[in-house]
Amino acid sequence: MTLRVYRIRVFFGVIVSIFVFFGVLASGTPDQNPKKSFSVFPILMYDTDIGVGYGAKGKFVNFFGKDESFDLLLFSSTEGERTYIFVFSFPDFEIRQGTVYPFSFDLKAEYSKLLRANYYGLGPESNEDDLTRYTNEKKELILTFGRGFSPHFVIEAMYALKFIRYFDIEDAKSYTETLNGVGEEFSPFASILFRYDTSDSWIHPKQGLRLLFRNDFAVGFFGNSKAKYYRCTLDFRKYFLFIGQNDVFAFRVMIQHVVGGHVPLYEMSALGGGSEMKALRGYRLNRFQDRGKFLVNAEYRFPIWKKLGGNVFVDWGLVWPSWDEIHFGLAAKDIGWGLRYYLKNFVVRFDMGFSAEGTGIYFNFGHIF
């Protein structure tokens, strides 16, 4: 099957899936009937990796009375980042939390472009001075189908269409040739996720735990003619009430490993920056990369005034090439503080992390974990 024929089949498969979904939506929804709500937040911020940013985020819940939600993020920055994300969920994540449901559907479409992406090489001892910058452009469409078998146990199956392009790579730098080798790639993959979740909220958990076991597969069967890998992620999160009814201690441990004949750079395990899966907030985005990683995050979240809250945190992480080449003495760590602004449908997040390599400042949405 040619790549062109495969893309056509995928396109029609997506269209059919959407029509099937709306047929299910029209036939009935869960028993819950929350009131419709919306949250909108303008963005004007500074981030270590992207400079001054501006835009807006909005989320609309249950406007059609079907427990659905629409989530939209429009963002640009002075360093050339462009991020546009649209997410449609049925039922909404917060509505389905702690319930039994026969069917869930999530569609996420994302376009992002980062003019100053970072690559330092592989391994925990990669040199800060070997930074090579390039432009990273991503187009991604993710379809996720799930079922809540009990109030706490969920299985989700996902298929991701991903287009990646590396270009405008710095000449005569340490990894110019390596990054040029990526070029432009179509790299779809499939995933299956098992989640056991006793937390009391998807948006702002205060008590309970989450255990996530995710398996990603990229092979020819799923349309990937270049990459061949299996990535396993085990993510444990625990939340405690601490001192008062709004003081929360949150703790997360993640282990990830990638194996396969060809693992692209953009699918390697990575640490550094302020995103959920890479949170070493005292280091630049993708500061460390390799085939495996450990990540530990601990936060104390406390109220300040009305919807405004604060947090202090510690991050610890390590990347490694194989199970028998793990050296804990090479782990990176940071400490920091942040602010949280709690809206009905999402959390606004600001973090400042301090490490041996400097200070990271990050602005985003949702808790790190």
VMD Tcl script that draws the C-alpha trace (Angstrom):
set ca {
  {0.00 0.00 0.00}
  {1.43 3.39 -1.00}
  {1.68 6.23 1.51}
  {-0.79 8.27 -0.55}
  {-3.39 5.49 -0.57}
  {-2.86 4.97 3.15}
  {-3.43 8.67 3.90}
  {-6.66 8.63 1.84}
  {-7.91 5.61 3.76}
  {-7.02 7.21 7.06}
  {-8.84 10.40 6.08}
  {-12.04 8.52 5.24}
  {-11.63 6.45 8.39}
  {-11.56 9.64 10.44}
  {-14.66 10.99 8.68}
  {-16.55 7.75 9.25}
  {-15.49 7.70 12.92}
  {-16.81 11.23 13.41}
  {-20.17 10.37 11.80}
  {-20.44 7.23 13.92}
  {-19.65 9.29 16.99}
  {-22.34 11.86 16.30}
  {-24.82 9.03 15.73}
  {-24.03 7.72 19.21}
  {-24.21 11.25 20.62}
  {-27.65 11.79 19.16}
  {-28.93 8.51 20.56}
  {-28.26 9.34 24.18}
  {-25.78 10.50 26.79}
  {-24.87 9.66 30.40}
  {-27.42 10.30 33.11}
  {-25.54 13.29 34.49}
  {-26.94 16.65 33.42}
  {-24.62 19.43 34.55}
  {-25.36 23.03 33.70}
  {-23.55 24.53 30.75}
  {-20.51 26.59 31.62}
  {-17.58 28.30 29.99}
  {-14.19 29.67 31.05}
  {-12.09 32.08 29.00}
  {-8.62 33.38 29.88}
  {-6.49 35.90 27.93}
  {-2.76 35.14 27.69}
  {0.08 37.60 28.10}
  {3.15 35.94 29.60}
  {6.85 35.14 29.46}
  {8.34 31.65 29.08}
  {12.02 30.65 29.17}
  {11.79 28.64 25.94}
  {9.47 30.84 23.85}
  {9.81 34.44 25.04}
  {6.80 36.75 25.44}
  {3.56 35.00 24.54}
  {0.03 36.17 23.83}
  {-3.29 34.59 22.95}
  {-6.31 33.10 24.67}
  {-7.76 29.85 25.97}
  {-11.42 28.98 26.28}
  {-13.41 25.92 27.30}
  {-17.15 25.43 26.80}
  {-18.97 22.60 28.59}
  {-22.42 21.12 27.92}
  {-23.64 23.88 25.59}
  {-25.65 21.30 23.62}
  {-26.89 19.47 26.71}
  {-24.96 16.29 25.83}
  {-22.18 16.55 28.46}
  {-19.75 17.49 25.70}
  {-16.92 20.04 25.89}
  {-14.99 22.18 23.42}
  {-11.51 23.37 24.39}
  {-9.61 25.89 22.26}
  {-6.11 27.37 22.66}
  {-4.69 30.07 20.34}
  {-1.14 31.13 21.15}
  {1.80 32.97 19.59}
  {5.08 34.32 20.93}
  {7.87 36.76 20.10}
  {10.26 33.82 19.62}
  {8.11 32.46 16.81}
  {6.09 29.79 18.55}
  {2.65 29.13 17.13}
  {0.34 26.75 18.96}
  {-3.27 26.13 17.99}
  {-5.12 23.33 19.78}
  {-8.73 22.22 19.50}
  {-10.14 19.45 21.69}
  {-13.65 18.00 21.54}
  {-14.62 15.56 24.31}
  {-17.73 13.50 24.97}
  {-18.38 13.30 27.82}
  {-16.18 16.04 29.21}
  {-13.28 14.71 31.32}
  {-14.57 16.23 34.55}
  {-18.10 14.93 33.91}
  {-16.89 11.38 33.28}
  {-14.59 11.41 36.33}
  {-15.64 8.79 38.88}
  {-18.49 7.42 36.74}
  {-19.27 4.30 34.74}
  {-19.82 5.07 31.05}
  {-20.14 2.84 27.97}
  {-18.37 5.16 25.54}
  {-16.15 8.23 25.42}
  {-14.66 10.05 22.49}
  {-11.95 12.70 22.29}
  {-10.71 14.48 19.19}
  {-7.61 16.63 19.45}
  {-6.21 18.66 16.55}
  {-2.94 20.52 17.11}
  {-0.62 22.67 15.06}
  {2.60 23.89 16.65}
  {5.73 25.58 15.38}
  {8.76 26.37 17.53}
  {11.56 28.41 15.94}
  {14.05 27.80 18.74}
  {13.73 24.11 19.55}
  {16.63 22.61 21.51}
  {18.75 19.50 21.01}
  {21.71 18.67 23.27}
  {22.40 15.10 22.23}
  {21.46 11.89 24.00}
  {22.19 10.72 27.53}
  {22.26 12.12 31.06}
  {25.73 13.59 30.51}
  {24.84 15.62 27.41}
  {26.71 18.91 27.44}
  {24.84 22.18 27.88}
  {27.32 23.84 25.49}
  {26.42 21.43 22.67}
  {23.03 23.05 22.15}
  {21.90 23.00 18.53}
  {18.79 24.97 17.64}
  {16.32 24.23 14.88}
  {12.72 24.86 13.87}
  {10.24 22.16 14.82}
  {6.84 22.06 13.14}
  {4.17 19.55 14.17}
  {0.70 18.76 12.85}
  {-1.22 16.16 14.83}
  {-4.69 14.68 14.89}
  {-5.53 12.29 17.75}
  {-8.66 10.16 18.04}
  {-9.35 8.48 21.39}
  {-12.12 6.04 22.25}
  {-12.67 4.87 25.82}
  {-14.91 3.11 28.27}
  {-15.34 3.49 32.02}
  {-15.75 -0.08 33.26}
  {-16.12 1.08 36.87}
  {-16.00 4.45 38.66}
  {-12.24 4.02 38.90}
  {-11.10 1.83 35.97}
  {-10.90 3.09 32.38}
  {-9.48 1.70 29.14}
  {-8.77 4.01 26.19}
  {-7.57 3.26 22.66}
  {-5.94 6.04 20.65}
  {-4.72 6.59 17.11}
  {-2.47 9.56 16.33}
  {-1.67 11.01 12.92}
  {1.53 13.00 13.28}
  {3.48 15.05 10.74}
  {6.89 16.30 11.91}
  {9.31 18.66 10.18}
  {12.78 19.76 11.31}
  {14.31 22.64 9.33}
  {16.38 25.84 9.59}
  {18.95 23.88 11.60}
  {21.96 25.82 12.83}
  {24.99 25.20 10.62}
  {28.33 24.01 11.99}
  {26.85 23.08 15.35}
  {27.31 19.83 17.24}
  {24.22 18.02 15.94}
  {23.49 19.70 12.60}
  {23.82 16.44 10.63}
  {21.74 14.46 13.12}
  {18.84 16.91 12.97}
  {19.04 17.25 9.19}
  {18.48 13.51 9.07}
  {14.98 13.92 10.50}
  {13.72 16.23 7.76}
  {9.98 15.76 7.23}
  {8.23 12.62 8.42}
  {4.74 11.18 8.64}
  {4.80 9.17 11.88}
  {1.45 7.76 13.04}
  {1.16 5.47 16.04}
  {-1.48 3.71 18.14}
  {-1.85 3.56 21.91}
  {-3.76 1.71 24.57}
  {-4.10 3.20 28.04}
  {-5.22 1.57 31.28}
  {-6.12 4.01 34.06}
  {-7.07 3.35 37.67}
  {-8.20 6.64 39.21}
  {-9.70 7.30 42.64}
  {-9.00 11.06 42.62}
  {-11.89 13.41 43.39}
  {-11.46 15.69 40.38}
  {-9.86 15.59 36.94}
  {-9.14 19.34 36.94}
  {-8.00 19.94 40.53}
  {-7.53 16.67 42.45}
  {-7.17 16.97 46.22}
  {-7.38 13.34 47.33}
  {-6.91 9.90 45.82}
  {-4.51 8.36 43.33}
  {-4.05 7.82 39.61}
  {-2.19 4.92 38.07}
  {-1.70 5.10 34.31}
  {-0.19 2.38 32.15}
  {0.22 3.52 28.54}
  {1.52 1.52 25.58}
  {2.44 3.20 22.27}
  {3.07 1.23 19.08}
  {4.58 2.45 15.79}
  {4.81 -0.21 13.07}
  {3.92 -0.62 9.43}
  {0.50 -2.01 10.33}
  {-0.44 1.40 11.75}
  {0.86 3.24 8.69}
  {4.35 4.12 9.92}
  {6.83 3.22 7.18}
  {9.87 4.80 8.86}
  {9.65 4.31 12.62}
  {9.37 1.02 14.48}
  {9.13 1.17 18.25}
  {7.22 0.28 21.40}
  {7.04 2.84 24.21}
  {5.81 1.93 27.67}
  {4.92 4.54 30.32}
  {3.98 3.84 33.93}
  {2.76 6.94 35.77}
  {1.72 6.94 39.45}
  {0.20 10.05 41.08}
  {-0.95 10.49 44.67}
  {-2.87 13.39 46.24}
  {-3.27 14.15 49.98}
  {-5.11 16.84 51.89}
  {-2.47 18.58 53.97}
  {-3.18 20.92 56.93}
  {-6.47 22.38 55.62}
  {-9.26 21.40 53.24}
  {-7.60 23.26 50.35}
  {-3.94 22.47 51.04}
  {-2.82 19.60 48.82}
  {0.38 17.59 48.70}
  {0.78 15.98 45.26}
  {3.38 13.38 44.33}
  {4.19 11.73 40.97}
  {6.59 8.98 39.84}
  {6.97 8.15 36.15}
  {8.99 5.46 34.37}
  {9.21 5.36 30.57}
  {11.18 3.21 28.16}
  {11.29 3.00 24.35}
  {12.52 -0.03 22.41}
  {12.58 -0.74 18.70}
  {14.54 -0.93 15.49}
  {14.13 2.76 14.73}
  {13.10 5.33 17.35}
  {12.94 8.90 15.92}
  {14.45 11.70 17.99}
  {11.03 13.26 18.55}
  {9.73 10.01 20.08}
  {12.60 9.55 22.55}
  {12.02 9.94 26.29}
  {12.72 13.56 27.19}
  {13.06 15.76 30.27}
  {13.24 19.52 30.66}
  {10.77 22.38 30.58}
  {7.32 22.90 32.01}
  {5.14 20.35 30.21}
  {3.29 17.48 31.88}
  {5.44 14.62 30.59}
  {8.85 16.34 30.79}
  {8.58 18.49 33.92}
  {12.08 19.46 35.00}
  {11.22 23.10 35.50}
  {14.72 24.39 36.17}
  {15.98 23.21 32.76}
  {15.27 24.15 29.17}
  {12.82 22.21 27.03}
  {14.15 18.76 26.03}
  {17.38 19.30 27.95}
  {17.86 15.51 28.35}
  {16.84 12.76 25.92}
  {17.38 9.03 25.62}
  {15.48 5.74 25.38}
  {14.33 5.69 28.99}
  {13.61 8.05 31.85}
  {12.65 8.35 35.49}
  {10.75 11.44 36.64}
  {9.72 12.38 40.18}
  {7.68 15.51 40.98}
  {6.42 16.67 44.38}
  {4.28 19.77 45.01}
  {2.61 21.47 47.94}
  {-0.40 23.45 46.63}
  {-1.99 26.02 48.92}
  {-4.65 28.75 48.71}
  {-3.67 32.43 48.73}
  {-6.78 34.53 48.04}
  {-10.09 33.53 46.47}
  {-9.27 31.78 43.17}
  {-5.52 32.40 43.46}
  {-3.24 29.72 44.86}
  {0.44 29.01 45.16}
  {2.77 26.02 45.14}
  {6.32 24.99 45.95}
  {7.87 22.01 44.20}
  {10.82 19.69 43.72}
  {11.60 17.87 40.43}
  {14.06 15.00 39.97}
  {14.76 13.21 36.70}
  {17.16 10.92 34.87}
  {17.42 9.62 31.29}
  {19.22 6.44 30.29}
  {19.96 4.35 27.17}
  {19.12 0.91 28.60}
  {18.10 -0.80 31.84}
  {21.67 -1.90 32.60}
  {23.09 1.60 32.03}
  {21.16 3.51 34.68}
  {23.35 5.77 36.85}
  {21.34 7.54 39.54}
  {24.27 9.79 40.37}
  {23.71 11.56 37.04}
  {20.14 12.62 37.85}
  {19.11 16.27 37.40}
  {17.07 18.12 40.01}
  {15.48 21.49 40.66}
  {13.32 23.34 43.16}
  {10.87 26.16 42.63}
  {7.63 27.93 43.30}
  {4.56 28.91 41.34}
  {1.08 30.38 41.19}
  {-2.24 28.80 40.25}
  {-5.46 30.52 39.20}
  {-8.48 28.24 39.48}
  {-11.32 28.61 36.98}
  {-14.34 26.35 36.74}
  {-13.10 24.38 33.74}
  {-9.29 24.58 33.94}
  {-6.34 25.77 35.99}
  {-3.94 28.54 34.90}
  {-0.37 27.62 35.84}
  {2.81 29.70 36.38}
  {6.06 28.06 37.58}
  {9.60 29.25 38.24}
  {12.24 26.54 38.66}
  {15.87 26.83 39.80}
  {18.62 24.38 38.86}
  {22.38 24.16 38.45}
  {21.91 25.38 34.86}
  {19.82 28.43 35.63}
  {16.20 29.46 36.00}
  {13.15 28.30 34.07}
  {9.94 30.35 33.84}
  {6.85 28.60 32.50}
  {3.22 29.50 31.88}
  {0.64 26.91 30.89}
  {-2.76 25.40 31.73}
  {-3.66 22.50 33.98}
  {-1.63 21.04 36.82}
  {1.66 19.38 35.84}
  {0.16 16.17 37.25}
}
mol new
graphics top color blue
foreach p $ca { graphics top sphere $p radius 0.5 }
foreach p [lrange $ca 0 end-1] q [lrange $ca 1 end] { graphics top cylinder $p $q radius 0.2 }
display resetview
